[in-house]
Amino acid sequence: MAATTNFKYGTPLSAFLQQKQLTPKQYAVTYSRMTGKIDTTTMTKVAKRIGAVRCSAREIGDFIGGDLLRFDLGKWLSDVEEHKALAIYSPHEGGYEGRYLNRLIYQGYYFLDLSARGLGDPETTLTKIHPVCPAHLGKQPIARWYFPPEVDYRLEALPPNAKGLVVWIIEAKVLSKAELQFLALLPTLRPKVRVIAECGNWRKFTWRPLKEIAGLTESVG
């Protein structure tokens, strides 16, 4: 986040640390007997900035967003339809995954955005009626509410022209191997469901079949 708020985004931090502090302006105050006013004149100008920053990049990808130069949206769509469950790895600064998400929206998919933290048992939360205990704050009696399956409920609410439902899970790196295996097999249980799990970060946006990440072979499921 600190890099995105920097006005000189893209330049190395060491270049700023090497720059010397600017000398403050010095003024000379003179009194004019003719006009009776005080005149303030600048004695010394601000020193020139030392250690000018120059971009040493030699590729166009350093000036334009790296995702704009990768013509892989067609492969992205084909892999989603082929594997049906993908593990994605996006850059730390974020924003790259939005273009791939929008491409699925253009294809007619609807989305269910979930966070892996607090998800509980994925099988129970997504495909079964599951209990939820609301916060009682130490004053109310402990209650238990029951919610319908998250995936089945939204599959029934899809419009007729919808292509399917994409379950997009952020912070999936905290899930166990067994939980990732269930997510990889979820499209087999619900054919109209596609699963996208954010399993980590990388220097560029990339993805792999979720079955490989979960330790499942292609013959399983």
C-alpha positions as CSV (number, residue, x, y, z in Angstrom):
1,M,0.0,0.0,0.0
2,A,2.9,2.3,0.7
3,A,4.1,1.9,-2.9
4,T,0.7,2.9,-4.4
5,T,0.6,6.1,-2.4
6,N,4.0,7.2,-3.5
7,F,3.9,9.9,-6.2
8,K,7.1,8.6,-7.7
9,Y,5.8,5.1,-7.9
10,G,8.1,2.7,-9.7
11,T,11.4,4.3,-8.6
12,P,13.7,2.6,-6.1
13,L,13.4,3.6,-2.5
14,S,17.2,3.9,-2.1
15,A,17.2,6.8,-4.6
16,F,15.1,8.8,-2.2
17,L,17.2,8.0,0.8
18,Q,20.3,9.2,-1.1
19,Q,18.9,12.6,-1.8
20,K,20.0,15.5,0.4
21,Q,17.6,17.6,2.3
22,L,16.7,20.9,0.6
23,T,18.1,23.9,2.2
24,P,15.5,26.3,3.5
25,K,15.0,29.6,1.9
26,Q,16.8,32.6,3.5
27,Y,15.2,36.0,3.4
28,A,16.6,39.5,3.9
29,V,14.2,42.0,5.5
30,T,14.7,45.7,4.5
31,Y,12.8,48.8,5.5
32,S,12.0,51.4,2.9
33,R,11.9,55.0,4.3
34,M,10.2,56.2,1.1
35,T,7.2,53.9,1.3
36,G,7.3,52.9,4.9
37,K,6.9,49.2,4.0
38,I,8.9,46.2,4.8
39,D,10.4,44.5,1.8
40,T,11.3,40.8,1.9
41,T,13.7,39.5,-0.7
42,T,15.0,36.0,-1.2
43,M,18.7,35.8,-0.5
44,T,19.4,32.2,-1.7
45,K,17.4,30.0,-3.9
46,V,16.6,26.5,-3.2
47,A,19.5,24.2,-3.9
48,K,19.2,21.9,-6.8
49,R,18.1,18.4,-6.0
50,I,21.0,16.0,-5.8
51,G,20.8,12.5,-7.1
52,A,18.1,12.8,-9.8
53,V,16.2,9.6,-10.2
54,R,16.2,8.1,-13.6
55,C,14.2,5.0,-14.7
56,S,16.6,2.3,-15.6
57,A,13.9,0.0,-17.0
58,R,14.4,-1.3,-20.5
59,E,11.1,-3.0,-21.1
60,I,7.7,-1.6,-21.8
61,G,6.3,-3.7,-19.1
62,D,7.9,-1.4,-16.5
63,F,5.8,1.5,-17.8
64,I,2.5,-0.2,-18.6
65,G,0.7,-2.6,-16.4
66,G,2.1,-6.1,-16.8
67,D,-1.4,-7.6,-17.1
68,L,-2.1,-5.5,-20.2
69,L,0.8,-7.1,-22.1
70,R,-0.2,-10.7,-21.4
71,F,-2.6,-12.0,-24.0
72,D,-3.7,-15.0,-22.0
73,L,-7.4,-14.3,-21.5
74,G,-8.3,-16.9,-24.0
75,K,-6.2,-19.5,-22.2
76,W,-7.8,-18.4,-18.9
77,L,-11.3,-19.0,-20.2
78,S,-10.3,-22.4,-21.7
79,D,-8.6,-23.5,-18.5
80,V,-11.6,-22.5,-16.4
81,E,-13.9,-24.7,-18.6
82,E,-11.4,-27.5,-18.8
83,H,-10.3,-27.8,-15.2
84,K,-13.3,-26.1,-13.5
85,A,-11.3,-25.4,-10.4
86,L,-8.2,-23.2,-10.5
87,A,-5.7,-22.0,-7.9
88,I,-4.5,-18.5,-8.8
89,Y,-1.5,-16.5,-7.8
90,S,-1.6,-12.7,-8.2
91,P,1.0,-10.0,-7.5
92,H,1.1,-8.5,-4.0
93,E,-0.1,-5.1,-5.1
94,G,-3.3,-6.6,-6.3
95,G,-5.6,-5.4,-9.1
96,Y,-4.5,-7.9,-11.8
97,E,-7.2,-10.5,-11.0
98,G,-9.9,-8.0,-11.8
99,R,-9.4,-8.3,-15.5
100,Y,-9.8,-12.1,-15.3
101,L,-12.8,-11.8,-13.1
102,N,-14.5,-9.4,-15.6
103,R,-13.8,-11.8,-18.4
104,L,-15.9,-14.4,-16.6
105,I,-18.6,-11.9,-16.0
106,Y,-18.8,-11.2,-19.8
107,Q,-19.2,-14.9,-20.4
108,G,-22.4,-15.0,-18.2
109,Y,-21.1,-16.2,-14.9
110,Y,-22.4,-15.1,-11.5
111,F,-20.1,-14.8,-8.5
112,L,-20.1,-15.9,-4.9
113,D,-17.2,-14.2,-3.1
114,L,-16.1,-15.8,0.1
115,S,-13.1,-15.5,2.5
116,A,-11.4,-18.6,3.6
117,R,-10.9,-17.1,7.0
118,G,-14.0,-17.9,9.0
119,L,-15.4,-20.2,6.3
120,G,-15.5,-23.2,8.6
121,D,-16.0,-26.6,7.0
122,P,-16.3,-25.9,3.2
123,E,-18.5,-28.9,2.6
124,T,-20.9,-28.0,5.3
125,T,-21.1,-24.3,4.5
126,L,-21.4,-24.7,0.7
127,T,-23.5,-27.8,0.3
128,K,-25.4,-28.4,3.5
129,I,-27.7,-26.6,5.9
130,H,-25.3,-25.3,8.5
131,P,-25.6,-23.6,11.9
132,V,-24.2,-20.2,12.8
133,C,-23.9,-18.9,16.3
134,P,-24.4,-15.1,16.5
135,A,-22.3,-13.0,18.9
136,H,-24.0,-12.9,22.3
137,L,-21.6,-10.3,23.8
138,G,-21.9,-12.1,27.1
139,K,-25.3,-10.8,27.8
140,Q,-27.7,-12.7,25.6
141,P,-28.2,-16.4,25.7
142,I,-26.2,-18.4,23.1
143,A,-28.4,-18.8,20.1
144,R,-28.0,-20.9,16.9
145,W,-29.3,-20.0,13.5
146,Y,-29.5,-22.2,10.5
147,F,-28.6,-21.1,7.0
148,P,-29.2,-22.8,3.7
149,P,-26.3,-24.1,1.6
150,E,-24.5,-21.2,0.1
151,V,-23.9,-22.8,-3.3
152,D,-27.2,-24.6,-3.7
153,Y,-29.1,-21.5,-2.6
154,R,-27.5,-19.3,-5.2
155,L,-27.7,-22.0,-7.9
156,E,-31.5,-22.0,-7.5
157,A,-31.6,-18.2,-7.7
158,L,-29.6,-18.0,-10.9
159,P,-31.4,-16.5,-13.9
160,P,-32.2,-18.8,-16.8
161,N,-29.5,-17.2,-19.1
162,A,-26.7,-17.6,-16.5
163,K,-23.8,-19.8,-17.6
164,G,-22.9,-20.9,-14.1
165,L,-21.7,-19.8,-10.6
166,V,-18.1,-19.0,-9.8
167,V,-17.1,-19.5,-6.2
168,W,-14.3,-17.1,-5.7
169,I,-12.4,-17.7,-2.5
170,I,-9.8,-15.2,-1.2
171,E,-7.0,-16.1,1.2
172,A,-7.4,-19.7,0.3
173,K,-3.7,-20.2,1.4
174,V,-5.0,-20.8,5.0
175,L,-7.1,-23.8,4.0
176,S,-5.9,-27.3,4.7
177,K,-5.2,-29.9,2.1
178,A,-8.4,-31.7,2.8
179,E,-10.4,-28.5,2.4
180,L,-8.7,-27.7,-0.9
181,Q,-9.4,-31.2,-2.1
182,F,-13.1,-30.7,-1.5
183,L,-13.1,-27.4,-3.4
184,A,-11.3,-29.1,-6.3
185,L,-14.1,-31.8,-6.4
186,L,-17.0,-29.3,-5.9
187,P,-17.5,-28.8,-9.7
188,T,-18.0,-32.6,-10.0
189,L,-20.7,-32.5,-7.4
190,R,-22.3,-29.3,-8.8
191,P,-21.6,-29.2,-12.6
192,K,-22.6,-25.6,-13.0
193,V,-20.1,-24.4,-10.4
194,R,-16.6,-23.2,-11.0
195,V,-14.1,-22.6,-8.2
196,I,-11.3,-20.0,-8.2
197,A,-9.1,-20.0,-5.1
198,E,-6.5,-17.4,-4.3
199,C,-3.7,-19.6,-2.9
200,G,-0.8,-17.2,-2.8
201,N,1.1,-14.5,-4.5
202,W,3.6,-14.4,-7.4
203,R,5.4,-11.8,-9.4
204,K,2.9,-12.1,-12.3
205,F,-0.6,-13.4,-12.5
206,T,-0.6,-17.1,-13.0
207,W,-2.8,-20.1,-12.2
208,R,-2.7,-23.9,-11.9
209,P,-5.4,-26.6,-11.6
210,L,-6.6,-26.8,-8.1
211,K,-6.3,-30.6,-8.2
212,E,-2.6,-30.4,-8.6
213,I,-2.3,-28.0,-5.7
214,A,-4.5,-30.2,-3.5
215,G,-2.5,-33.4,-4.4
216,L,-5.2,-35.0,-6.5
217,T,-4.6,-36.6,-9.8
218,E,-6.7,-35.9,-12.9
219,S,-8.1,-39.4,-12.7
220,V,-9.7,-38.7,-9.3
221,G,-13.2,-37.3,-9.4
